[in-house]
Amino acid sequence: MKKVMIFFAALLLAQCAPIAKSKLKTLITDYQSFKAFDYDEFPLGDYSEERFEKQYSFYRDCFDRAQKINTRELSDDELRSLHLLRFVLKHRIKSHEFKMHYNPILSDAGFHNSLIYRVRKVVDKKGAIQYLKLLKGIPLYIEQNTELIRKGIEMGISQPRVIFNGYENSYEQHITEDASSNYYFEPFLNLPDQLSIQEKDSLQNAAKEVIEQQLIPTFLVIKSFFEKEYYPKTRTAIGVSETPNGIDFYNNRIAYYTTLDLTAEEVHQMGLDEVQRIRTDMQKIIDELEFKGSFADFLAFLRTDEQFYAKSPKELLMFARDVAKRLDEQLPRFFKTLPRKPYGVVPVPDAIAPKYTGGRYIGTAPNSTDPGYYWVNTYNLPSRPLYTIPALTAHEAVPGHHLQGALNAELPRSIPQFRRNLYLSAYGEGWGLYTESLAEEMGIYTTPYERFGQLTYSMWRACRLVVDTGMHAFGWTREQAVKYMAENTALSLHEVNTEIDRYISWPGQALAYKVGELKIRELRQKAEEDLGELFDIRAFHEVILANGTLTLPMLETEINNFIDSYSSS
């Protein structure tokens, strides 16, 4: 009788499995094919409240369907897809419920200056016409976003006024006397040679007309909106916990950006512990250099001595390119699989550089002929120390964001498109920070100062855990946060202030870096200890990157399975 029952149970499971697989496949298809608006009608996106409500309803329905799928009936890769889809849907629902669409502004970004990323080199007539279409869509895009912000203000949703010092640069640069000197006209300055003179003239004239009659007047509207409507109504408190429903919102941000179940207290203590650990390592380098003076004196020396700073934007850019090429050389020794897509090293656009971070990776669509780009900020050279460039380059270019992002986009077509497009900060930024220490194993840091630069970048991310939670959960002032970071890192004071404003306007995102890195380092240490001589760094990195973006608990499962595979073989 027992054997009969087992037989029927197995039969039932076998019959149910295709049902679960089919439900998941259909759900993923529905999710990936969903369109909340028509891109022909809204080339820059539809930012009406109706669009957001439509999305919210769809995501809730998808989440309910995802919750009902029996996980026991799925393959390992199907489980990855289901877990990731549940995670994404849950937090998209939460972002709507926390009314995040009413606050599309950050200290170094926002609805209006995000348009900068749309300015790309025109390679053919089709591309030029598409770019013109985008320019024509800007007035409606701005109108919709400003209307959302107005309603957000009515609900008590805004950013603190203190983060907007210098923010006028983000819109005033585009209020030019004529179109030819406008940043948005640059793609038309060097049109492809295959176009005739008549075609070039026609396209340039069309662009000038759009910029002069629509774009420049729209940026005048933006200027008036910020200075007459928005700034006077911004909040004074810097901590998001002091806003309506702010404590719940911040806890949600911690969960989203770390992908872990952590409290603000746990994150804060994690930061304090890391600061202490890294400070000890920093002191060892200071002692090695036989520097006479205190830790503060050493930081002052690094911030002021001319030997550590480029004399021109070109020199800074060339140094970054040299480091990037040395990193390229080392990749085969540490990785089994390398991406097909290359990357370029270019300066941060002047239009956004003053309030922008020191560097950033800008990816492109998988099917795009454009490369990825490692942006290096050449604005305000006395704030861009050369000793941090090797760590920055490893993080933003290779083996950091470009390598990980390009491999993610090049995953097999058997993996759903949403996973190939997915980015979670704990995984991506954790990987980026991990590669900064990996660069030392690659022999990239050639001086004690560059090794100190790597440590100061690691310290920077550790301090984030302290100051982000400090401001958003424990009532820290901006001045406290600036002082803490300035006293513990060798970042320039310009960068310190820029970064603190970023954390104020983007609660929780800065936590992802160090939390993610610590988890990857923890998993590597476990693999090294458990496998001993069998440990292979290339195989370890292959497991980390092979399935694309994962939550940290999912990544831990992958590494545990990787370790177990050796004992079973």
N, C-alpha and C positions, 0 to 999 in steps of 0.2 A: 504493500500500500504506500509506504514511504517513497519507494522508487517512482511509483506512478505520480505522486504529488510533485516530486522534484521535476519529473518529465514535463508535466503540464505547466509548472512555474517557468521552466526554461522556455517552453513553447510560447507562453504568454509574453515573456520578455522579448523574445525574438520578433513577435508580431508587433509589439509596441515600439521597438527601436526605430523602424522606418517612419513611424508616425512622428516621433520626437525630431528626427532628422529633417523630415519634410516641413514640420512647423518652423524649425529654426531657419531652414533655407528660405522659406516663404517670407518670414519676418525680416531677414536680412535684405532680401530683394525689395520688399516694401520700403524699408528704412532707407536704402541706398537710392531708390528711384523717386523718393518723395521730393516734391518741389513746392515750396511755400509761395513762390512767385515766378513770373516769367522774366528771364534775363533779357529777352528782347525788349520788353517794356521797361525793365529796371536794370540797366547794365551795371550799376553799382550796388544793386540790392534794394529790396523794398524794406523800409524801416517804419512802416505804419504799424499802429497798434493791432490792426486786424491781422497782419502777417504774424506777429508774435503770439497772438491768441490761437491762430490756426496751428502754429508749430507746437504750442503747449498741449493742445488737445491731441495732436498726433503722437507726441512723445509719451503722453500718459497711456494712450491706447497700446503703443508698442511695448512699454514697460510691463503693463498688465499681461500681455501675451508672453513676454519673455519670462516672467515669473512662473508661468504655468508649464513651461517646458521641463520635462523630466531629465535632469542632468545625468542620471545613471545610464541613460540609453545613448549617450553621445560619445564620439571618439575624443581623443585628447585635444586635437585641433578644433573640433567643434565646441568643446568646453571652453577653450580660450576665447573663441569668438563670442559665445554666449556671455561669459563673465565680463568681457570688455564691453559688450553692447549694453548689458545691465548697468554697468558702472557709468557709461557715458549718458545713457538715458536718465538715470537717477539724478545726475548732476545738471543736466539740461533742464529737467523739470524744476529742480531746486533754484537754478539761476533765474527762472521766470518767476517763481513764487517769492524770491527775494528782490524782484523788480530790478535786476541788474541792467536790463535794456534801457532803463531811464537814466543811466549814468555812464554814457559812452566816452568818458574822459579819464586820462591818466596824466601824471605830471610830465611825462615825456612822449605822450601819444594822445590819440583822441580821434573822434570821427572825422575831423577836417584834415589833420596831418597824416592820417593813415592813407590818404590819397597819394602821398608821396611814393608809396610802394607801387603804384600803378604806372609811374613814369619809367618806361623801359625803351631801349633802343628799338627803332622801327626797322624791320628787315625787308619788308615788301609792302606793296600797295594795300593788300588786304589788312595788314597790321596797322597801317596808317589810318585807314578808314575806321577800324575798330577802336583805335585810340581816340579819334575824333568823336566817336559815339560816346565813349566814356566821359570826355570833356563836356559834352552836351548834357550828360546825366547829372553833373555836379550840382546845379541849382536845386533840383528836386531832392537829391540826396541830403543836402545841407538843410533844406526846409524841413524835411521829415525828422532829422536828428535834433534840430533845435526845438522842434515841437515836443519831442519826447523829453528833452531836458527840462523844458518849461513845466511839464506835468510832474516830472520828478521833483523839482523844487517845491511845488505845491504839496508834495507828500513828505517833504523834509529830507529828500535825497539829493546830496551834492557832495563835492569834494571840499576840503578845507581851503580857505583863501591863501594860506601860507605857502602852498606848493606852487602858486602861479607866478612867482617872481621871475620875470624874463619870459613868460609864456607868450607875450605879445609877438615875439619873433616867429612863432608858429603860423601866424596869419599875415603879419605886416610884410613879410618878405615877398608875398605873392600879390601885393597891391602895388604894381609897377606902373610906370607912365605909359608903357607900350607893351605890346605882346612879345616882340622879339627879345626883350630882356627878362621875360618871365620864365621861371623854372619849368613850367608846364609846356613851354614851347621847345625845349631842348631836343626832344626826339625829331623835330622837323629841321634842325640845323644841318644835319648830315644825313639826308635821305639816301637810300640805296642807289647805286650807280645805274642799275637796270631800269630805273624810272626815267622817262624823257624829261626834258626841261619843262615842257608844258605841264606834265603831270606833277612835277615838283612844285612849280609855281601855283598850280591849282590847290594842291594840298596845303601849302604854306599859307596861302591867302585864306583858305577855309579855317585853318587853325588860328590865325590872327583874329579873324572875325569872332570866333567862339570865345577866345580868351579875352578880347577887349570888350565884347558886348555882354558876355555871360559870366565868365570866370572871375575877372577882376571885380566887377560889381558884387558878385557873391561873397568874395572875401571881405569887401567893405561891410557887407551885412554881418559876417562873422565877427568882425572887429566891434561893430556896434553892439551885437548880441552879448559878447563876453564883457565888454567894458561898461555897458549901461544896464544890462539885465542880470547877467550871471554873477560876476564878481561881487556885487553888493549883497547878494542873497546866499553866498556860500557860507558853510558852517565854520565856527571857530574851533571846535574840538577836533583834534587830529585823530583820536582813536575811534575806530568804527564801532566799537562796543558802546560808545556813548550816543549812537544814533538809534532810531526806532528799530527794534528787533535786532540790534547790532551784535549782541552776544551770540545769539543763535547763528547769525550770519557768519561771524568769525569762526565759530566752531565748524561750520559747514565748509568754509574755505580751507581750514586745516585738513579736514578729511579729504577734500578734493585734491589739493595740491600735494599732499604727502601720500595719498592713497592708503593711509594707515589710520587706525583708531587711536589717536593721540589727543591728550589734553594740552591746553596752552601751557600749563605748569610743567608737563613732561618735556615739551619742546624747549621751553625756557631753560630748564636744567640741563638738557642735552647740549644746548649752546654754551652755557657756562662751563661745562666739563670740557668741551672741545677747545674753548678759548684758553683754558689753563694748559691743556696738553700742547697746543700749538705754540703757545708763548714759551714753553720750555725749549722746544725745538728752535725757535727764533733766537733765543738767548745763546744757544750753542753756536750759531753762525756768527753772532756778534762777537763772542769770545774768540772764535777762529780768526776773525779779522783783526783781533787785538784792538778793537775800538775803545778809546778812552772816553767814557761818559755813560750816562744813563740810557735806558731804553728809549725814553722820550727824546734824548739828545740824538740818538741814532736815527730815529724817524725824522727829526728835523733836518739832519744831514742828508738823508735820502731825498727829502722834498725840496731841497734848495741847491744842492751841488750840481753844477752845469754838466758834469760828466754823464749824468743819468738821463739827459734830455736831448731830443733831436733838435737840430738847428733849423729844420724846415719840414713842412709836411711830406715832401718827397723822401727825405731821409727816414722819417718814421715809417712811411709806407714800404720803402725798400727793405728796411730791417724786418718788418713783419713778413714780407714775401720771402726773405732769406730763411727765416725760421720755418715758415710753411713748407718750403722745399726740403729742408733738412728732416722735417717730420715725415713728409711723403716717402723719403728714402727708407725710413725705418719700418714702415707699415707691414711689409711682408714677413718680418720677423715676429710680429705680434698678432697677425690676423690671417686666417685662412681665406676669407672672402672679402674682396674689396669692391667698392661701387664702380659702375661704369661711368657715371656722371662726374665730370671735373668741377673745379671751383675756381673763382677768381678772387683776388685780393684788391679791394677798392676802398676809397675813402667814404665815410658817412656823408650823405648829401648835405651841402651847406645849409639848406633850408631847415634842417632839424638838428644839426650838430650841437648847438649851444646847450640844449637840455637833454642831449642823448648820452647814453652810456658809452664806455670806452670802446666797445666793439660788439658786434652781433652777427649772427649767421642769418642770411636771407636765402631760404630755399626756393625752388621753383617746382612747377607741376611736373609729374613724372614724364609726361609726353611732350614737355616743352623742349625746344632746342637751346634754351638759355641754360648756362651753368648755374650752380649755386654760387653765392657770394659771401665772402668774409669781409664784413665792413669794419674798417679801422677809423676811429675818430681822430682826425688830425686838427680839430679845433682846439685852441688854447693849449699849445704845446707844453708849457710849463706844468700842465696837469696830466701829462701822458708819459710817465716814466718808462724808459726802455727796459728796465729790469722786470717789469710785469708782462712785457709783450710775449715772451715764450709761453708762459702759462695761458695767457689770453688766446694765443693762436692755437694751442693744443685744444682748448675748450671749444672755440667757435668754428675752427676749420677741421683739421684731422689731428688725432683720431676721434675728436669730439663730434660736434653737431653735424658737420657735413657728412662724415663717414656714416654715422648712425642714421641720419635723416635720409641720405641717398639709398642706403641699404634697405631702409624701411619702405621706401617708394618702389624699390626693385624686387620686393618679395614676390614669390611665385603667384601667378594669377589664380591659383587654387585658393589662396587666402583672400577673403572678402576685401573689396575696395575700401570700406570704411576703416579697416585695420591698416591698410597701406597708407591712408591719409592721416591716421590718428597720431596725436602728440599728447602725452601726459608728462607734466613737468617733473614729477618725482623720478620717472625713468629717464627722460631726455636730459634734464639738467643734472640729475644725479650722475649719469654717464659722463656728461661734459666735465663735471668737477673731478670725477674719478680719473679721467684722462690727463688732467693737469699733473697728478702725481705719477701717472704712467709715463709721462714725458721724461721724468727723471730716469726711469729705467731705460728709456730710449736714448739717453745721453744728450738731451737737448739743452739742459741747463749747463752753461759753460763757465760760470763764475759764481762765487758765493752770493753775490748780489742777486743774480737770477734765481738761485735757489731760495733766497729770502723772498723774492718776488712771488714765487710759487706758494710759499708759506703765507705770505700776506694775502694772497687771493683765497687760500683755504681759510685763513683767519677771518677774512671779509665775510665768507659764507657762514662761518660759525657765529660771528657777531650778528648776522641777520636773524638767527634763531632767537637771540636775546632781545634785539631792538624791535623786531616785528611784533613779537608777543608782548614786549614791554609797552609799546605804544598802543596796541590794539586790545590788550587784555588787562594790563596792570597800571594804566594811567600815566605812563611816562610822557614827558614833554618832548617836543622836537629837539630842544637844546640838550636834554639828557642823552637822546639817541645819537646826536652828532658827536657829542663829547666822548661817548663810549666807543664809537667806531674810530674816531680820530686818535684816541689814546692806544688802541690795540692793533691798528693796521697802518701800513705805509702808503695807503691810498692818499692822493692829493686831497686837499681840503675841498677843492671844486668837486671832485668825484664823490667825496663823502656826502656833501650836501645834495648833490644830484641823486645819489642812491637813497638817502633818507626820504626825500620827497617821493621817490618811486615807491618805497614801502608804504608810505602813508596812503598813497592813492590806489595801491594794488594789494590789499590785505591778504596775507597768507602765501602769495606766490613765491616770495623770497625764501620760504621755508623748504621748498622742494629740493633745492640744490644739496645742501648738507645732509638732509635726511636721506635722500636718494644715494648720495655718495657713501655714507656710512653703511647703508644696507649692502651695497655692492662690495665694499671693502670687507664687510663681515662675511659675506658669502664666499669671497675669494679666500679669505683666511681659513674658513671651514673646509673648502675644497683642498687647499694646500695641506692642511693638517691631516685630513682623512685619506688623501690619496698619496701623500708623500712623494716618492720618486716618480710615481705615475702621473703627477700633475703636469699638465701641458697648458701653458698660458694661451696658445692659439686656440686650443679646443675650448678652454673656459670662455674666452671672448666670443667664440662662435655660438655657444649656448646663450650667452647674454643677448646677442644680436639676432639670432636666427629666426625668431618668431615675431620680430618687430616690437612695437610698443606694448608693454605689459604693466600692470599694477605691481607694486613691490611684493605683495604676498604671492602673486602669480610667478614672479621672477624667482622667489625663494623656492617655490615648488619645482621649477625647472632645474635649478642647481642641485637640489636634493636628488632629483631623478638622475641627473648627470653623474653624481657621486655614486648612487646606487648601481648604475649601469656597469661600473667597473667591478663591483663585487659579484655581480651576476654573470659576468663574462668569463 
